[in-house]
Structure formats: structure tokens, C-alpha cells
């Protein structure tokens, strides 16, 4: 005789996220072991593949190397490093100017006057740029900076120093009453103590100005890499973004949908 009040079946408890993840990991491990057994691996254990060392790529050359240097992030030097660079530039101009002094033929001004006005001669821009290129290499070795200065970055330091000196030198000529018809080459014939002191002040001011003007000016004028082009999302005719395609269901989703499917099947059979 059946019981008058049979006990009702309790609804099936839905597993929480921890249990679902655990079941998914167990099922994945079981499938992996079965696949390894079919492939002939002993004990059904997953074979660990040793990572092969990545092959070193050959260094780029030509335009590809220049493009790679442009795309590198710009890391400015420390202020101490720029100070050493400017000091080495001054020493380089004195050395290069001393070498060019002996190549002049004919009458020569005193060596001290020539060195003070070395940028005022016809070879002034070339001497300034050459000294900057050589000083950049020695400054990198002394300061132990991680990044080397680019060619144009080093040359720009010499160009800035020359233009500062040239502007101050023209002002000095007008201040001493040598302006108007005075040319830059007349600066080499200066012999008065006041004029020599003015040349020394102009030289020092040009290098000090380079130390303060060169880093921020190059940071603004440097060649920057082009912005990356990201593809825009596709839009339908209505102007709204197209819905993203649904991916394949994972094992956890299938396990979550299993109780609902069983309950619907029981309802239909009843």
C-alpha cells in the first residue's frame, strides 16, 4: 500500500562556482590522460615539453635599423650627463681649433685669440658639430648612460652652441663699435684686453646657454614615431556597433546548463 504522503523530492542544488571549476579541471585532466594513453605515453602523464631557446634575430641594417631606433622610447639623459657633454664639447672645440690653427698659412693671430674666436671663423659651424659628435661618445662612456645619443641629437648640440655664440658675438661687435661693416673674420684680429675678455664671456655664455636650452629644445623638435593605427569596430547600417560573435561554449557553461535541460525533459515527459 503506497504511503499517503510520500516525501517530496528536493530541487537539485546548483553547484557553486568553486565546484564547477573543480569539475571542469577534473574533466580536463581526465581527457588529457585519455589522449596521452592513446598516444602511447606511459602512466597517462602529460609530457612536459622543454622550452627551446629563442633564436637571436640578426641585427637590422639600413632603413629598418633607423626606423627601429626612431620607434624606441625617448629617455633623456640626466642633467649631470648633459653638463659633462657640454664640458667635453668645449674641450673638443679647443683641441680641434688648435689643430686647425697650424693649417692656416700666412699671418696668424695669437693662439689664445684664435681659440677664443674659433667659432667666429669660416669653419666655426663645422668645428662645433664635429666637437659635439666626438663629445657625445666620450660622454656616454663617462656617464654610463643606457642610451646613446643619436647622430642628429649630437649634432644639434653643436648647432645650438654655434648659433648662441654667433648671436652673442654679433652683439659684442656692435657693443665694441665694430658693427656695421665688421665681418665675423675680424674677430680673429682682436687684441685689446677688453675685447679678449668679451670673447671669453661670449664663449662661456654660449656653452652655459647650450646646457639650459638644448635638452628641452631637442625634446620638442625630435622625430617622433607615427601613432599606431587601431582598426575601428564595424558598424551596421543603423550606425550602432555590430554585436560581437558568440564564441563556443566552454565546459563550465555546459555543466551549468545540464540541470536546466534535465528539468525541462522531466517536465515534458510528465
C-alpha positions in Angstrom: 0.0 0.0 0.0 1.6 3.3 -1.0 2.3 5.9 1.6 -0.4 8.6 1.9 2.0 11.4 2.0 5.2 10.5 0.1 8.2 12.7 0.7 8.7 15.4 -1.9 11.8 15.5 -3.9 14.0 18.4 -3.1 15.2 20.5 -6.0 18.6 19.7 -7.2 21.2 22.1 -5.7 23.1 24.0 -8.3 26.8 23.7 -7.8 28.7 26.9 -6.9 31.5 28.4 -9.0 34.2 26.6 -7.0 32.6 23.2 -7.6 32.1 24.0 -11.3 35.7 24.9 -11.7 36.9 21.8 -9.9 34.7 19.6 -12.0 36.0 21.3 -15.2 39.6 20.8 -14.1 38.9 17.1 -13.3 37.2 16.5 -16.6 40.1 18.3 -18.5 42.7 16.2 -16.6 40.8 13.0 -17.4 40.6 13.9 -21.1 44.2 14.7 -21.2 45.1 11.4 -19.6 43.0 9.5 -22.1 44.6 11.3 -25.0 48.1 10.6 -23.6 47.2 6.9 -23.2 46.1 6.7 -26.8 49.3 8.3 -28.0 51.4 5.8 -26.0 52.6 7.9 -23.2 53.5 5.8 -20.1 51.3 6.2 -17.0 49.0 8.6 -18.7 51.0 11.6 -17.6 51.3 14.7 -19.6 54.7 15.0 -21.3 56.4 18.3 -20.4 57.8 19.9 -23.5 61.1 21.7 -22.8 61.2 25.2 -24.0 63.7 25.8 -26.8 65.8 28.9 -26.5 64.7 31.6 -28.9 67.0 32.2 -31.8 68.7 35.6 -31.8 67.4 37.8 -34.6 70.0 39.2 -36.9 70.7 42.9 -36.4 68.8 45.2 -38.7 70.6 47.3 -41.3 69.8 50.4 -43.3 66.4 51.9 -43.2 65.0 49.2 -41.0 67.6 49.9 -38.3 66.8 53.7 -38.5 63.1 53.0 -38.2 63.7 50.8 -35.1 65.8 53.5 -33.4 63.1 56.0 -34.1 60.4 53.8 -32.5 62.5 53.3 -29.4 61.2 55.3 -26.4 63.0 58.6 -25.8 64.8 58.5 -22.4 66.6 61.9 -21.8 69.9 62.0 -20.1 70.4 63.2 -16.6 71.4 66.9 -16.0 74.8 65.8 -14.9 75.3 63.9 -18.1 74.4 67.0 -20.2 76.8 69.1 -18.2 79.6 66.6 -18.9 78.6 66.7 -22.6 78.8 70.5 -22.8 82.2 70.5 -21.0 83.6 67.9 -23.4 82.3 70.0 -26.3 84.2 73.0 -25.1 87.4 70.9 -24.7 86.8 69.4 -28.2 86.5 72.8 -29.8 89.7 73.9 -28.2 91.5 70.8 -29.4 90.1 70.9 -32.9 90.7 74.7 -33.1 94.3 74.2 -32.0 94.8 71.6 -34.8 93.3 74.0 -37.4 95.5 76.8 -36.2 98.5 75.2 -37.6 96.9 74.6 -41.0 96.5 78.4 -41.7 99.0 79.9 -44.0 100.2 83.5 -43.8 99.8 85.8 -40.9 98.2 84.3 -37.8 96.7 85.9 -34.7 98.0 84.8 -31.3 96.9 81.2 -30.4 94.8 82.4 -27.4 92.9 84.9 -29.5 92.3 82.3 -32.2 91.0 79.7 -29.7 88.6 82.3 -28.1 87.2 83.2 -31.5 87.4 79.8 -33.1 83.6 79.8 -33.8 83.8 83.2 -35.5 85.8 81.8 -38.4 84.6 80.2 -41.6 85.0 76.7 -40.1 83.0 77.6 -36.9 79.9 75.5 -37.6 81.9 72.5 -38.8 84.2 72.7 -35.7 81.2 73.0 -33.3 79.3 70.0 -34.9 82.5 67.8 -35.0 83.2 68.6 -31.4 79.6 67.7 -30.4 79.8 64.4 -32.2 83.1 63.4 -30.6 82.0 64.6 -27.2 78.8 62.6 -27.3 80.7 59.3 -27.5 83.0 60.2 -24.6 80.1 61.5 -22.5 78.3 58.2 -23.0 81.4 56.3 -21.8 82.0 58.5 -18.8 78.4 58.9 -17.6 77.4 55.2 -18.2 74.1 56.2 -19.7 72.0 53.3 -21.0 71.1 55.2 -24.3 73.5 56.6 -26.8 72.7 59.9 -28.4 71.6 59.7 -32.0 73.5 61.4 -34.7 71.2 64.3 -35.2 70.8 64.6 -31.4 74.5 65.0 -31.0 74.9 67.3 -34.0 72.1 69.5 -32.8 74.0 70.3 -29.6 76.9 71.7 -31.7 74.5 73.7 -33.9 72.7 75.3 -30.9 76.1 76.2 -29.3 77.3 77.8 -32.6 74.1 79.9 -33.1 74.2 81.1 -29.5 77.9 82.1 -29.9 77.2 83.8 -33.2 74.3 85.9 -31.8 76.3 87.0 -28.8 79.4 87.7 -31.0 77.4 90.0 -33.3 76.2 91.8 -30.2 79.7 92.1 -28.9 80.9 93.6 -32.2 78.2 96.3 -32.0 79.0 96.9 -28.4 82.7 97.5 -29.1 81.9 99.7 -32.1 83.0 97.2 -34.7 79.5 96.6 -36.1 78.0 97.7 -39.4 80.8 96.7 -41.9 82.5 94.3 -39.5 82.6 90.7 -40.5 83.0 87.6 -38.5 86.6 87.2 -39.6 87.6 90.5 -37.9 87.0 88.8 -34.6 90.3 87.0 -35.1 92.3 90.2 -35.1 91.1 91.4 -31.7 94.0 92.1 -29.4 92.8 94.5 -26.8 92.3 93.1 -23.2 88.7 94.3 -23.1 87.9 92.6 -26.4 89.6 89.4 -25.3 87.6 89.5 -22.1 84.4 90.0 -24.1 85.2 87.0 -26.3 85.8 84.8 -23.3 82.5 85.9 -21.8 80.7 85.1 -25.1 82.3 81.6 -25.2 81.3 80.8 -21.7 77.8 82.1 -22.2 77.3 80.1 -25.3 78.1 76.8 -23.5 76.0 77.7 -20.5 73.1 78.6 -22.7 73.5 75.3 -24.6 73.3 73.4 -21.3 69.9 75.0 -20.5 68.4 75.4 -24.0 69.5 72.2 -25.7 67.7 69.4 -23.7 64.1 70.9 -23.8 64.5 72.2 -27.4 65.5 68.8 -28.7 62.7 67.1 -26.7 60.2 69.2 -28.7 62.0 69.0 -32.1 62.9 65.3 -32.2 61.4 63.0 -34.7 58.5 61.1 -33.0 57.2 57.7 -34.1 53.9 57.7 -36.0 50.8 56.8 -33.9 49.7 53.3 -34.1 46.6 52.7 -36.3 44.0 50.6 -34.5 41.1 49.2 -36.5 37.8 50.7 -35.8 34.8 48.5 -34.8 32.5 47.7 -37.7 29.1 49.4 -37.7 25.9 48.3 -39.2 23.6 50.4 -41.3 21.8 51.8 -38.3 25.0 53.4 -37.0 25.3 51.1 -34.0 28.2 48.8 -33.4 27.8 45.3 -34.7 27.4 42.7 -31.9 30.4 40.6 -31.2 30.1 37.0 -32.5 29.4 34.5 -29.7 32.2 32.0 -29.1 31.9 28.3 -28.5 30.6 27.3 -25.1 33.1 26.2 -22.5 32.8 23.0 -20.4 31.7 25.0 -17.4 28.8 26.6 -19.3 27.7 23.2 -20.5 27.8 21.8 -16.9 25.7 24.8 -15.8 23.1 24.2 -18.4 22.8 20.4 -17.7 20.4 20.7 -14.7 18.1 23.0 -16.6 18.0 20.7 -19.6 17.2 17.6 -17.4 14.4 19.5 -15.6 12.8 20.5 -18.9 13.0 17.0 -20.1 11.2 15.7 -17.0 8.5 18.4 -17.3 7.8 17.4 -20.9 7.6 13.7 -20.1 5.3 14.3 -17.2 
